[in-house]
Amino acid sequence: MDAEPSDAQARELQTFMETENQKAIIQQAISKLTETCFDKCVTKPGNKLDSSEANCIANCAGRYLDSSVFIVNRMMAKRQQQ
Amino acid sequence: MDDKDIHEAKLQVQGQLAAQYIQEVMQKITDKCFERCVTRPGAKLDDSEKLCTAKCMDRYLDSMTLVSQAWAARAKAQAAAGGGSSGLM
């Protein structure tokens, strides 16, 4: 067994690590957003997530993502004005 | 290195990342539900505290599923619109 990876293998591993890293970043963001929306929407956890709570969670996640896009766009517009 | 070694290395990395993620989620749920359910810690974790913690944990996981779905739907819509992932984080 050769301990050193070939160039092709090194490239493959590099791509693999980049993908895994990206996945981890997305998981972190989902985890953080879950906490934010759980705090806003599920004040008293019951036997199931009722429809108003589920709605609130879906809205919370959607509006957070909208806000994120809005802020990115606004920041870009501000920088163009300068 | 043969391809089998590469495959094993990848599995090992994925396993470690998954274990780390589960640990982080459990830590977050413990913090959150302890704070909500065990307001005045007594000599033992009583039944009502356990019930509250169980519900809190289950509803937290439900919430995580919904947030993941909302995220995935958004990512899909954005990809369909030809945009990159910008603004998703």
Backbone of each chain as nested JSON, in Angstrom:
{
  "chains": [
    {"id": "A", "residues": [
      {"number": 1, "name": "MET", "atoms": {"N": [0.833, -1.199, 0.0], "CA": [0.0, 0.0, 0.0], "C": [0.869, 1.251, 0.0]}},
      {"number": 2, "name": "ASP", "atoms": {"N": [0.589, 2.141, -0.933], "CA": [1.312, 3.407, -1.011], "C": [0.6, 4.419, -0.112]}},
      {"number": 3, "name": "ALA", "atoms": {"N": [1.324, 5.02, 0.82], "CA": [0.688, 5.912, 1.791], "C": [0.309, 7.261, 1.186]}},
      {"number": 4, "name": "GLU", "atoms": {"N": [1.054, 7.671, 0.155], "CA": [0.786, 8.985, -0.43], "C": [-0.341, 8.914, -1.455]}},
      {"number": 5, "name": "PRO", "atoms": {"N": [-1.322, 9.828, -1.379], "CA": [-2.347, 9.843, -2.418], "C": [-1.772, 10.373, -3.735]}},
      {"number": 6, "name": "SER", "atoms": {"N": [-2.308, 9.889, -4.828], "CA": [-1.895, 10.412, -6.126], "C": [-2.475, 11.816, -6.29]}},
      {"number": 7, "name": "ASP", "atoms": {"N": [-2.03, 12.521, -7.33], "CA": [-2.561, 13.866, -7.57], "C": [-4.072, 13.845, -7.761]}},
      {"number": 8, "name": "ALA", "atoms": {"N": [-4.53, 12.842, -8.533], "CA": [-5.969, 12.738, -8.789], "C": [-6.727, 12.471, -7.486]}},
      {"number": 9, "name": "GLN", "atoms": {"N": [-6.164, 11.613, -6.646], "CA": [-6.807, 11.316, -5.362], "C": [-6.805, 12.544, -4.462]}},
      {"number": 10, "name": "ALA", "atoms": {"N": [-5.706, 13.291, -4.478], "CA": [-5.631, 14.501, -3.652], "C": [-6.702, 15.5, -4.08]}},
      {"number": 11, "name": "ARG", "atoms": {"N": [-6.88, 15.625, -5.404], "CA": [-7.924, 16.535, -5.905], "C": [-9.304, 16.052, -5.49]}},
      {"number": 12, "name": "GLU", "atoms": {"N": [-9.5, 14.737, -5.587], "CA": [-10.792, 14.168, -5.208], "C": [-11.09, 14.447, -3.729]}},
      {"number": 13, "name": "LEU", "atoms": {"N": [-10.079, 14.261, -2.891], "CA": [-10.273, 14.499, -1.454], "C": [-10.52, 15.974, -1.167]}},
      {"number": 14, "name": "GLN", "atoms": {"N": [-9.836, 16.822, -1.902], "CA": [-10.023, 18.268, -1.738], "C": [-11.481, 18.655, -2.03]}},
      {"number": 15, "name": "THR", "atoms": {"N": [-11.998, 18.159, -3.15], "CA": [-13.393, 18.42, -3.522], "C": [-14.343, 17.871, -2.47]}},
      {"number": 16, "name": "PHE", "atoms": {"N": [-14.057, 16.652, -2.021], "CA": [-14.873, 16.02, -0.99], "C": [-14.925, 16.888, 0.271]}},
      {"number": 17, "name": "MET", "atoms": {"N": [-13.762, 17.366, 0.717], "CA": [-13.713, 18.166, 1.938], "C": [-14.45, 19.488, 1.764]}},
      {"number": 18, "name": "GLU", "atoms": {"N": [-14.325, 20.084, 0.575], "CA": [-15.043, 21.339, 0.336], "C": [-16.55, 21.131, 0.411]}},
      {"number": 19, "name": "THR", "atoms": {"N": [-17.018, 20.022, -0.174], "CA": [-18.45, 19.718, -0.135], "C": [-18.915, 19.473, 1.301]}},
      {"number": 20, "name": "GLU", "atoms": {"N": [-18.142, 18.692, 2.043], "CA": [-18.514, 18.386, 3.426], "C": [-18.519, 19.646, 4.282]}},
      {"number": 21, "name": "ASN", "atoms": {"N": [-17.559, 20.508, 4.006], "CA": [-17.457, 21.761, 4.747], "C": [-18.684, 22.639, 4.483]}},
      {"number": 22, "name": "GLN", "atoms": {"N": [-19.076, 22.694, 3.222], "CA": [-20.259, 23.459, 2.835], "C": [-21.505, 22.897, 3.523]}},
      {"number": 23, "name": "LYS", "atoms": {"N": [-21.606, 21.568, 3.568], "CA": [-22.74, 20.925, 4.227], "C": [-22.77, 21.282, 5.713]}},
      {"number": 24, "name": "ALA", "atoms": {"N": [-21.595, 21.29, 6.326], "CA": [-21.527, 21.607, 7.758], "C": [-21.966, 23.046, 8.016]}},
      {"number": 25, "name": "ILE", "atoms": {"N": [-21.577, 23.955, 7.116], "CA": [-21.967, 25.365, 7.276], "C": [-23.479, 25.503, 7.177]}},
      {"number": 26, "name": "ILE", "atoms": {"N": [-24.085, 24.81, 6.219], "CA": [-25.541, 24.856, 6.062], "C": [-26.236, 24.257, 7.284]}},
      {"number": 27, "name": "GLN", "atoms": {"N": [-25.71, 23.136, 7.788], "CA": [-26.297, 22.523, 8.993], "C": [-26.261, 23.483, 10.174]}},
      {"number": 28, "name": "GLN", "atoms": {"N": [-25.132, 24.184, 10.315], "CA": [-24.997, 25.162, 11.403], "C": [-26.056, 26.245, 11.284]}},
      {"number": 29, "name": "ALA", "atoms": {"N": [-26.241, 26.736, 10.052], "CA": [-27.195, 27.814, 9.829], "C": [-28.616, 27.326, 10.124]}},
      {"number": 30, "name": "ILE", "atoms": {"N": [-28.935, 26.105, 9.714], "CA": [-30.264, 25.543, 9.982], "C": [-30.468, 25.371, 11.49]}},
      {"number": 31, "name": "SER", "atoms": {"N": [-29.418, 24.944, 12.157], "CA": [-29.489, 24.754, 13.603], "C": [-29.759, 26.074, 14.326]}},
      {"number": 32, "name": "LYS", "atoms": {"N": [-29.065, 27.11, 13.898], "CA": [-29.234, 28.423, 14.512], "C": [-30.636, 28.962, 14.235]}},
      {"number": 33, "name": "LEU", "atoms": {"N": [-31.087, 28.798, 12.997], "CA": [-32.415, 29.274, 12.623], "C": [-33.512, 28.5, 13.358]}},
      {"number": 34, "name": "THR", "atoms": {"N": [-33.293, 27.217, 13.562], "CA": [-34.25, 26.414, 14.333], "C": [-34.404, 26.989, 15.735]}},
      {"number": 35, "name": "GLU", "atoms": {"N": [-33.279, 27.312, 16.349], "CA": [-33.331, 27.841, 17.707], "C": [-34.093, 29.168, 17.75]}},
      {"number": 36, "name": "THR", "atoms": {"N": [-33.775, 30.05, 16.808], "CA": [-34.451, 31.344, 16.738], "C": [-35.962, 31.167, 16.59]}},
      {"number": 37, "name": "CYS", "atoms": {"N": [-36.377, 30.304, 15.649], "CA": [-37.809, 30.158, 15.356], "C": [-38.527, 29.361, 16.446]}},
      {"number": 38, "name": "PHE", "atoms": {"N": [-37.847, 28.406, 17.05], "CA": [-38.44, 27.665, 18.166], "C": [-38.759, 28.646, 19.307]}},
      {"number": 39, "name": "ASP", "atoms": {"N": [-37.813, 29.528, 19.609], "CA": [-38.031, 30.514, 20.671], "C": [-39.197, 31.446, 20.35]}},
      {"number": 40, "name": "LYS", "atoms": {"N": [-39.296, 31.846, 19.091], "CA": [-40.378, 32.755, 18.704], "C": [-41.737, 32.059, 18.668]}},
      {"number": 41, "name": "CYS", "atoms": {"N": [-41.767, 30.808, 18.224], "CA": [-43.036, 30.171, 17.86], "C": [-43.561, 29.126, 18.833]}},
      {"number": 42, "name": "VAL", "atoms": {"N": [-42.683, 28.46, 19.547], "CA": [-43.14, 27.36, 20.417], "C": [-42.898, 27.752, 21.869]}},
      {"number": 43, "name": "THR", "atoms": {"N": [-43.854, 28.521, 22.397], "CA": [-43.651, 29.025, 23.75], "C": [-43.967, 27.955, 24.792]}},
      {"number": 44, "name": "LYS", "atoms": {"N": [-44.94, 27.09, 24.473], "CA": [-45.286, 26.033, 25.414], "C": [-45.419, 24.714, 24.65]}},
      {"number": 45, "name": "PRO", "atoms": {"N": [-44.336, 23.931, 24.567], "CA": [-44.349, 22.71, 23.759], "C": [-45.437, 21.736, 24.21]}},
      {"number": 46, "name": "GLY", "atoms": {"N": [-46.278, 21.313, 23.279], "CA": [-47.353, 20.383, 23.599], "C": [-47.069, 18.999, 23.055]}},
      {"number": 47, "name": "ASN", "atoms": {"N": [-48.153, 18.198, 22.927], "CA": [-47.979, 16.82, 22.465], "C": [-47.651, 16.729, 20.985]}},
      {"number": 48, "name": "LYS", "atoms": {"N": [-48.036, 17.751, 20.251], "CA": [-47.574, 17.844, 18.876], "C": [-47.403, 19.307, 18.5]}},
      {"number": 49, "name": "LEU", "atoms": {"N": [-46.695, 19.536, 17.41], "CA": [-46.571, 20.897, 16.923], "C": [-47.91, 21.239, 16.272]}},
      {"number": 50, "name": "ASP", "atoms": {"N": [-48.693, 22.157, 16.871], "CA": [-50.001, 22.418, 16.264], "C": [-49.848, 23.276, 15.016]}},
      {"number": 51, "name": "SER", "atoms": {"N": [-50.974, 23.444, 14.285], "CA": [-50.852, 24.057, 12.955], "C": [-50.398, 25.512, 13.032]}},
      {"number": 52, "name": "SER", "atoms": {"N": [-50.805, 26.226, 14.098], "CA": [-50.368, 27.623, 14.166], "C": [-48.872, 27.701, 14.482]}},
      {"number": 53, "name": "GLU", "atoms": {"N": [-48.392, 26.762, 15.294], "CA": [-46.949, 26.738, 15.565], "C": [-46.165, 26.357, 14.302]}},
      {"number": 54, "name": "ALA", "atoms": {"N": [-46.67, 25.344, 13.6], "CA": [-45.994, 24.892, 12.377], "C": [-45.957, 26.021, 11.345]}},
      {"number": 55, "name": "ASN", "atoms": {"N": [-47.085, 26.72, 11.22], "CA": [-47.144, 27.878, 10.333], "C": [-46.141, 28.94, 10.707]}},
      {"number": 56, "name": "CYS", "atoms": {"N": [-46.102, 29.214, 12.005], "CA": [-45.182, 30.219, 12.526], "C": [-43.731, 29.841, 12.212]}},
      {"number": 57, "name": "ILE", "atoms": {"N": [-43.393, 28.565, 12.395], "CA": [-42.014, 28.109, 12.116], "C": [-41.678, 28.292, 10.633]}},
      {"number": 58, "name": "ALA", "atoms": {"N": [-42.626, 27.871, 9.771], "CA": [-42.376, 27.981, 8.326], "C": [-42.231, 29.454, 7.926]}},
      {"number": 59, "name": "ASN", "atoms": {"N": [-43.118, 30.313, 8.471], "CA": [-43.021, 31.749, 8.186], "C": [-41.721, 32.336, 8.715]}},
      {"number": 60, "name": "CYS", "atoms": {"N": [-41.382, 31.94, 9.922], "CA": [-40.162, 32.448, 10.559], "C": [-38.941, 32.127, 9.696]}},
      {"number": 61, "name": "ALA", "atoms": {"N": [-38.843, 30.875, 9.252], "CA": [-37.693, 30.465, 8.427], "C": [-37.707, 31.216, 7.097]}},
      {"number": 62, "name": "GLY", "atoms": {"N": [-38.882, 31.297, 6.477], "CA": [-38.993, 31.986, 5.188], "C": [-38.643, 33.455, 5.293]}},
      {"number": 63, "name": "ARG", "atoms": {"N": [-39.182, 34.122, 6.319], "CA": [-38.94, 35.565, 6.452], "C": [-37.497, 35.841, 6.854]}},
      {"number": 64, "name": "TYR", "atoms": {"N": [-36.896, 34.931, 7.609], "CA": [-35.478, 35.112, 7.956], "C": [-34.638, 35.093, 6.676]}},
      {"number": 65, "name": "LEU", "atoms": {"N": [-34.936, 34.118, 5.818], "CA": [-34.185, 34.012, 4.561], "C": [-34.44, 35.232, 3.68]}},
      {"number": 66, "name": "ASP", "atoms": {"N": [-35.702, 35.713, 3.65], "CA": [-36.011, 36.949, 2.921], "C": [-35.192, 38.121, 3.47]}},
      {"number": 67, "name": "SER", "atoms": {"N": [-35.141, 38.221, 4.795], "CA": [-34.402, 39.321, 5.426], "C": [-32.939, 39.264, 5.051]}},
      {"number": 68, "name": "SER", "atoms": {"N": [-32.419, 38.034, 5.026], "CA": [-31.01, 37.855, 4.68], "C": [-30.739, 38.346, 3.256]}},
      {"number": 69, "name": "VAL", "atoms": {"N": [-31.607, 37.966, 2.321], "CA": [-31.469, 38.415, 0.926], "C": [-31.603, 39.935, 0.846]}},
      {"number": 70, "name": "PHE", "atoms": {"N": [-32.592, 40.458, 1.56], "CA": [-32.839, 41.902, 1.557], "C": [-31.603, 42.674, 2.021]}},
      {"number": 71, "name": "ILE", "atoms": {"N": [-30.991, 42.181, 3.094], "CA": [-29.832, 42.881, 3.658], "C": [-28.623, 42.799, 2.725]}},
      {"number": 72, "name": "VAL", "atoms": {"N": [-28.442, 41.623, 2.121], "CA": [-27.342, 41.484, 1.155], "C": [-27.525, 42.478, 0.003]}},
      {"number": 73, "name": "ASN", "atoms": {"N": [-28.747, 42.535, -0.537], "CA": [-29.013, 43.437, -1.665], "C": [-28.833, 44.899, -1.279]}},
      {"number": 74, "name": "ARG", "atoms": {"N": [-29.317, 45.235, -0.09], "CA": [-29.238, 46.62, 0.357], "C": [-27.792, 47.034, 0.59]}},
      {"number": 75, "name": "MET", "atoms": {"N": [-27.024, 46.101, 1.14], "CA": [-25.604, 46.387, 1.373], "C": [-24.894, 46.609, 0.039]}},
      {"number": 76, "name": "MET", "atoms": {"N": [-25.228, 45.786, -0.957], "CA": [-24.6, 45.953, -2.27], "C": [-24.987, 47.29, -2.889]}},
      {"number": 77, "name": "ALA", "atoms": {"N": [-26.27, 47.672, -2.729], "CA": [-26.733, 48.955, -3.268], "C": [-26.011, 50.121, -2.6]}},
      {"number": 78, "name": "LYS", "atoms": {"N": [-25.832, 50.022, -1.288], "CA": [-25.126, 51.065, -0.54], "C": [-23.701, 51.223, -1.036]}},
      {"number": 79, "name": "ARG", "atoms": {"N": [-23.055, 50.091, -1.275], "CA": [-21.655, 50.158, -1.712], "C": [-21.535, 50.758, -3.105]}},
      {"number": 80, "name": "GLN", "atoms": {"N": [-22.569, 50.531, -3.917], "CA": [-22.532, 51.096, -5.273], "C": [-22.72, 52.6, -5.254]}},
      {"number": 81, "name": "GLN", "atoms": {"N": [-23.464, 53.087, -4.226], "CA": [-23.711, 54.529, -4.133], "C": [-22.445, 55.299, -3.767]}},
      {"number": 82, "name": "GLN", "atoms": {"N": [-21.544, 54.634, -3.051], "CA": [-20.352, 55.334, -2.564], "C": [-19.387, 55.696, -3.697]}}
    ]},
    {"id": "B", "residues": [
      {"number": 1, "name": "MET", "atoms": {"N": [-1.805, 5.06, -2.133], "CA": [-3.132, 4.851, -1.548], "C": [-4.053, 4.259, -2.612]}},
      {"number": 2, "name": "ASP", "atoms": {"N": [-4.728, 3.157, -2.283], "CA": [-5.682, 2.687, -3.287], "C": [-7.069, 3.3, -3.008]}},
      {"number": 3, "name": "ASP", "atoms": {"N": [-7.985, 3.097, -3.949], "CA": [-9.285, 3.755, -3.859], "C": [-10.081, 3.337, -2.626]}},
      {"number": 4, "name": "LYS", "atoms": {"N": [-9.791, 2.114, -2.157], "CA": [-10.476, 1.638, -0.959], "C": [-10.088, 2.503, 0.257]}},
      {"number": 5, "name": "ASP", "atoms": {"N": [-8.82, 2.883, 0.316], "CA": [-8.362, 3.759, 1.411], "C": [-9.052, 5.118, 1.338]}},
      {"number": 6, "name": "ILE", "atoms": {"N": [-9.171, 5.631, 0.129], "CA": [-9.829, 6.928, -0.061], "C": [-11.283, 6.836, 0.416]}},
      {"number": 7, "name": "HIS", "atoms": {"N": [-11.932, 5.766, -0.005], "CA": [-13.335, 5.573, 0.384], "C": [-13.47, 5.509, 1.908]}},
      {"number": 8, "name": "GLU", "atoms": {"N": [-12.56, 4.767, 2.534], "CA": [-12.624, 4.639, 3.992], "C": [-12.363, 5.967, 4.689]}},
      {"number": 9, "name": "ALA", "atoms": {"N": [-11.427, 6.733, 4.138], "CA": [-11.117, 8.042, 4.718], "C": [-12.344, 8.947, 4.645]}},
      {"number": 10, "name": "LYS", "atoms": {"N": [-13.038, 8.895, 3.52], "CA": [-14.252, 9.718, 3.371], "C": [-15.318, 9.316, 4.373]}},
      {"number": 11, "name": "LEU", "atoms": {"N": [-15.529, 8.007, 4.512], "CA": [-16.535, 7.53, 5.466], "C": [-16.195, 7.973, 6.881]}},
      {"number": 12, "name": "GLN", "atoms": {"N": [-14.915, 7.931, 7.192], "CA": [-14.486, 8.317, 8.536], "C": [-14.764, 9.802, 8.798]}},
      {"number": 13, "name": "VAL", "atoms": {"N": [-14.448, 10.626, 7.804], "CA": [-14.702, 12.061, 7.936], "C": [-16.201, 12.312, 8.092]}},
      {"number": 14, "name": "GLN", "atoms": {"N": [-17.007, 11.669, 7.265], "CA": [-18.457, 11.87, 7.346], "C": [-19.009, 11.404, 8.693]}},
      {"number": 15, "name": "GLY", "atoms": {"N": [-18.484, 10.28, 9.181], "CA": [-18.916, 9.775, 10.481], "C": [-18.589, 10.743, 11.604]}},
      {"number": 16, "name": "GLN", "atoms": {"N": [-17.392, 11.312, 11.549], "CA": [-16.981, 12.25, 12.604], "C": [-17.813, 13.528, 12.559]}},
      {"number": 17, "name": "LEU", "atoms": {"N": [-18.052, 14.019, 11.338], "CA": [-18.86, 15.237, 11.21], "C": [-20.286, 15.001, 11.697]}},
      {"number": 18, "name": "ALA", "atoms": {"N": [-20.841, 13.832, 11.366], "CA": [-22.204, 13.522, 11.801], "C": [-22.271, 13.438, 13.322]}},
      {"number": 19, "name": "ALA", "atoms": {"N": [-21.274, 12.788, 13.932], "CA": [-21.249, 12.653, 15.392], "C": [-21.155, 14.025, 16.051]}},
      {"number": 20, "name": "GLN", "atoms": {"N": [-20.332, 14.881, 15.462], "CA": [-20.145, 16.234, 15.995], "C": [-21.45, 17.029, 15.904]}},
      {"number": 21, "name": "TYR", "atoms": {"N": [-22.131, 16.872, 14.774], "CA": [-23.383, 17.607, 14.573], "C": [-24.454, 17.156, 15.573]}},
      {"number": 22, "name": "ILE", "atoms": {"N": [-24.575, 15.839, 15.744], "CA": [-25.567, 15.313, 16.689], "C": [-25.275, 15.824, 18.103]}},
      {"number": 23, "name": "GLN", "atoms": {"N": [-23.993, 15.858, 18.433], "CA": [-23.602, 16.349, 19.752], "C": [-23.999, 17.819, 19.944]}},
      {"number": 24, "name": "GLU", "atoms": {"N": [-23.785, 18.618, 18.898], "CA": [-24.144, 20.033, 18.981], "C": [-25.643, 20.212, 19.145]}},
      {"number": 25, "name": "VAL", "atoms": {"N": [-26.408, 19.445, 18.372], "CA": [-27.869, 19.549, 18.463], "C": [-28.342, 19.124, 19.854]}},
      {"number": 26, "name": "MET", "atoms": {"N": [-27.785, 18.04, 20.376], "CA": [-28.186, 17.584, 21.717], "C": [-27.833, 18.618, 22.776]}},
      {"number": 27, "name": "GLN", "atoms": {"N": [-26.682, 19.251, 22.604], "CA": [-26.259, 20.281, 23.553], "C": [-27.24, 21.448, 23.554]}},
      {"number": 28, "name": "LYS", "atoms": {"N": [-27.633, 21.852, 22.345], "CA": [-28.562, 22.969, 22.204], "C": [-29.914, 22.629, 22.838]}},
      {"number": 29, "name": "ILE", "atoms": {"N": [-30.393, 21.407, 22.566], "CA": [-31.689, 20.987, 23.115], "C": [-31.616, 20.897, 24.643]}},
      {"number": 30, "name": "THR", "atoms": {"N": [-30.509, 20.366, 25.147], "CA": [-30.342, 20.278, 26.607], "C": [-30.401, 21.667, 27.237]}},
      {"number": 31, "name": "ASP", "atoms": {"N": [-29.636, 22.6, 26.671], "CA": [-29.63, 23.969, 27.19], "C": [-31.034, 24.559, 27.186]}},
      {"number": 32, "name": "LYS", "atoms": {"N": [-31.665, 24.473, 25.998], "CA": [-32.977, 25.086, 25.8], "C": [-34.025, 24.491, 26.729]}},
      {"number": 33, "name": "CYS", "atoms": {"N": [-34.093, 23.166, 26.768], "CA": [-35.172, 22.514, 27.499], "C": [-34.922, 22.495, 29.005]}},
      {"number": 34, "name": "PHE", "atoms": {"N": [-33.671, 22.487, 29.39], "CA": [-33.367, 22.596, 30.818], "C": [-33.823, 23.963, 31.326]}},
      {"number": 35, "name": "GLU", "atoms": {"N": [-33.49, 24.965, 30.541], "CA": [-33.857, 26.326, 30.92], "C": [-35.374, 26.479, 31.039]}},
      {"number": 36, "name": "ARG", "atoms": {"N": [-36.089, 25.85, 30.084], "CA": [-37.546, 25.991, 30.077], "C": [-38.253, 25.101, 31.1]}},
      {"number": 37, "name": "CYS", "atoms": {"N": [-37.724, 23.909, 31.303], "CA": [-38.476, 22.902, 32.069], "C": [-38.012, 22.713, 33.506]}},
      {"number": 38, "name": "VAL", "atoms": {"N": [-36.762, 22.975, 33.764], "CA": [-36.268, 22.76, 35.133], "C": [-35.978, 24.127, 35.738]}},
      {"number": 39, "name": "THR", "atoms": {"N": [-37.061, 24.818, 36.082], "CA": [-36.907, 26.19, 36.552], "C": [-36.391, 26.249, 37.989]}},
      {"number": 40, "name": "ARG", "atoms": {"N": [-36.819, 25.248, 38.789], "CA": [-36.306, 25.196, 40.174], "C": [-35.825, 23.769, 40.446]}},
      {"number": 41, "name": "PRO", "atoms": {"N": [-34.544, 23.504, 40.146], "CA": [-34.027, 22.127, 40.267], "C": [-34.202, 21.586, 41.682]}},
      {"number": 42, "name": "GLY", "atoms": {"N": [-34.818, 20.406, 41.767], "CA": [-35.031, 19.783, 43.075], "C": [-34.064, 18.634, 43.295]}},
      {"number": 43, "name": "ALA", "atoms": {"N": [-34.398, 17.751, 44.214], "CA": [-33.523, 16.634, 44.577], "C": [-33.412, 15.614, 43.453]}},
      {"number": 44, "name": "LYS", "atoms": {"N": [-34.455, 15.525, 42.623], "CA": [-34.37, 14.684, 41.434], "C": [-35.175, 15.31, 40.308]}},
      {"number": 45, "name": "LEU", "atoms": {"N": [-34.934, 14.796, 39.081], "CA": [-35.714, 15.27, 37.946], "C": [-37.096, 14.623, 38.069]}},
      {"number": 46, "name": "ASP", "atoms": {"N": [-38.117, 15.398, 38.42], "CA": [-39.414, 14.764, 38.652], "C": [-40.165, 14.506, 37.346]}},
      {"number": 47, "name": "ASP", "atoms": {"N": [-41.301, 13.78, 37.47], "CA": [-42.029, 13.344, 36.28], "C": [-42.495, 14.499, 35.401]}},
      {"number": 48, "name": "SER", "atoms": {"N": [-42.955, 15.583, 36.035], "CA": [-43.453, 16.69, 35.218], "C": [-42.293, 17.373, 34.472]}},
      {"number": 49, "name": "GLU", "atoms": {"N": [-41.141, 17.42, 35.11], "CA": [-39.963, 17.99, 34.432], "C": [-39.534, 17.105, 33.269]}},
      {"number": 50, "name": "LYS", "atoms": {"N": [-39.598, 15.787, 33.491], "CA": [-39.246, 14.854, 32.41], "C": [-40.216, 14.972, 31.244]}},
      {"number": 51, "name": "LEU", "atoms": {"N": [-41.506, 15.076, 31.577], "CA": [-42.525, 15.188, 30.528], "C": [-42.315, 16.475, 29.731]}},
      {"number": 52, "name": "CYS", "atoms": {"N": [-42.079, 17.556, 30.453], "CA": [-41.839, 18.845, 29.805], "C": [-40.599, 18.765, 28.904]}},
      {"number": 53, "name": "THR", "atoms": {"N": [-39.546, 18.156, 29.415], "CA": [-38.295, 18.04, 28.647], "C": [-38.499, 17.195, 27.388]}},
      {"number": 54, "name": "ALA", "atoms": {"N": [-39.273, 16.093, 27.547], "CA": [-39.535, 15.222, 26.397], "C": [-40.311, 15.969, 25.317]}},
      {"number": 55, "name": "LYS", "atoms": {"N": [-41.347, 16.707, 25.727], "CA": [-42.136, 17.474, 24.753], "C": [-41.291, 18.548, 24.1]}},
      {"number": 56, "name": "CYS", "atoms": {"N": [-40.51, 19.235, 24.923], "CA": [-39.648, 20.296, 24.426], "C": [-38.692, 19.751, 23.364]}},
      {"number": 57, "name": "MET", "atoms": {"N": [-38.085, 18.608, 23.666], "CA": [-37.146, 17.982, 22.726], "C": [-37.85, 17.568, 21.429]}},
      {"number": 58, "name": "ASP", "atoms": {"N": [-39.017, 16.92, 21.562], "CA": [-39.733, 16.451, 20.37], "C": [-40.174, 17.618, 19.491]}},
      {"number": 59, "name": "ARG", "atoms": {"N": [-40.682, 18.675, 20.127], "CA": [-41.145, 19.821, 19.342], "C": [-39.953, 20.564, 18.733]}},
      {"number": 60, "name": "TYR", "atoms": {"N": [-38.826, 20.542, 19.417], "CA": [-37.621, 21.17, 18.859], "C": [-37.206, 20.444, 17.586]}},
      {"number": 61, "name": "LEU", "atoms": {"N": [-37.226, 19.106, 17.65], "CA": [-36.851, 18.315, 16.476], "C": [-37.862, 18.504, 15.338]}},
      {"number": 62, "name": "ASP", "atoms": {"N": [-39.164, 18.599, 15.689], "CA": [-40.176, 18.912, 14.665], "C": [-39.852, 20.255, 13.998]}},
      {"number": 63, "name": "SER", "atoms": {"N": [-39.508, 21.238, 14.828], "CA": [-39.191, 22.566, 14.305], "C": [-38.0, 22.502, 13.362]}},
      {"number": 64, "name": "MET", "atoms": {"N": [-37.005, 21.723, 13.751], "CA": [-35.813, 21.591, 12.913], "C": [-36.164, 20.989, 11.544]}},
      {"number": 65, "name": "THR", "atoms": {"N": [-37.073, 20.011, 11.558], "CA": [-37.51, 19.417, 10.288], "C": [-38.173, 20.471, 9.4]}},
      {"number": 66, "name": "LEU", "atoms": {"N": [-39.054, 21.288, 9.997], "CA": [-39.742, 22.316, 9.215], "C": [-38.771, 23.361, 8.674]}},
      {"number": 67, "name": "VAL", "atoms": {"N": [-37.814, 23.763, 9.51], "CA": [-36.828, 24.755, 9.065], "C": [-35.988, 24.171, 7.915]}},
      {"number": 68, "name": "SER", "atoms": {"N": [-35.612, 22.908, 8.04], "CA": [-34.833, 22.262, 6.97], "C": [-35.626, 22.224, 5.672]}},
      {"number": 69, "name": "GLN", "atoms": {"N": [-36.943, 21.931, 5.794], "CA": [-37.795, 21.893, 4.598], "C": [-37.904, 23.277, 3.96]}},
      {"number": 70, "name": "ALA", "atoms": {"N": [-38.092, 24.303, 4.803], "CA": [-38.191, 25.666, 4.281], "C": [-36.893, 26.053, 3.583]}},
      {"number": 71, "name": "TRP", "atoms": {"N": [-35.79, 25.672, 4.185], "CA": [-34.475, 25.967, 3.624], "C": [-34.305, 25.284, 2.26]}},
      {"number": 72, "name": "ALA", "atoms": {"N": [-34.655, 24.0, 2.237], "CA": [-34.488, 23.228, 1.002], "C": [-35.371, 23.794, -0.108]}},
      {"number": 73, "name": "ALA", "atoms": {"N": [-36.615, 24.171, 0.258], "CA": [-37.525, 24.733, -0.738], "C": [-36.942, 26.028, -1.308]}},
      {"number": 74, "name": "ARG", "atoms": {"N": [-36.361, 26.837, -0.41], "CA": [-35.789, 28.1, -0.85], "C": [-34.578, 27.884, -1.756]}},
      {"number": 75, "name": "ALA", "atoms": {"N": [-33.735, 26.947, -1.35], "CA": [-32.533, 26.66, -2.137], "C": [-32.922, 26.174, -3.528]}},
      {"number": 76, "name": "LYS", "atoms": {"N": [-33.977, 25.352, -3.572], "CA": [-34.446, 24.811, -4.847], "C": [-35.008, 25.933, -5.731]}},
      {"number": 77, "name": "ALA", "atoms": {"N": [-35.809, 26.809, -5.125], "CA": [-36.398, 27.917, -5.886], "C": [-35.314, 28.836, -6.435]}},
      {"number": 78, "name": "GLN", "atoms": {"N": [-34.301, 29.058, -5.579], "CA": [-33.228, 29.965, -5.979], "C": [-32.39, 29.358, -7.107]}},
      {"number": 79, "name": "ALA", "atoms": {"N": [-32.182, 28.041, -7.01], "CA": [-31.423, 27.354, -8.059], "C": [-32.203, 27.399, -9.372]}},
      {"number": 80, "name": "ALA", "atoms": {"N": [-33.542, 27.231, -9.272], "CA": [-34.393, 27.261, -10.466], "C": [-34.389, 28.645, -11.106]}},
      {"number": 81, "name": "ALA", "atoms": {"N": [-34.28, 29.686, -10.238], "CA": [-34.265, 31.055, -10.746], "C": [-32.894, 31.42, -11.31]}},
      {"number": 82, "name": "GLY", "atoms": {"N": [-31.973, 30.499, -11.225], "CA": [-30.649, 30.715, -11.804], "C": [-29.682, 31.444, -10.891]}},
      {"number": 83, "name": "GLY", "atoms": {"N": [-30.135, 31.736, -9.668], "CA": [-29.243, 32.418, -8.736], "C": [-28.339, 31.438, -8.029]}},
      {"number": 84, "name": "GLY", "atoms": {"N": [-27.296, 31.932, -7.429], "CA": [-26.413, 31.077, -6.653], "C": [-26.997, 30.917, -5.268]}},
      {"number": 85, "name": "SER", "atoms": {"N": [-26.16, 30.613, -4.299], "CA": [-26.648, 30.445, -2.945], "C": [-26.554, 31.75, -2.168]}},
      {"number": 86, "name": "SER", "atoms": {"N": [-26.248, 32.85, -2.856], "CA": [-26.021, 34.102, -2.148], "C": [-27.278, 34.533, -1.404]}},
      {"number": 87, "name": "GLY", "atoms": {"N": [-27.096, 34.975, -0.194], "CA": [-28.218, 35.456, 0.574], "C": [-28.882, 34.368, 1.391]}},
      {"number": 88, "name": "LEU", "atoms": {"N": [-28.495, 33.138, 1.148], "CA": [-29.094, 32.061, 1.935], "C": [-28.482, 31.957, 3.314]}},
      {"number": 89, "name": "MET", "atoms": {"N": [-27.371, 32.66, 3.531], "CA": [-26.804, 32.54, 4.871], "C": [-26.538, 33.879, 5.51]}}
    ]}
  ]
}
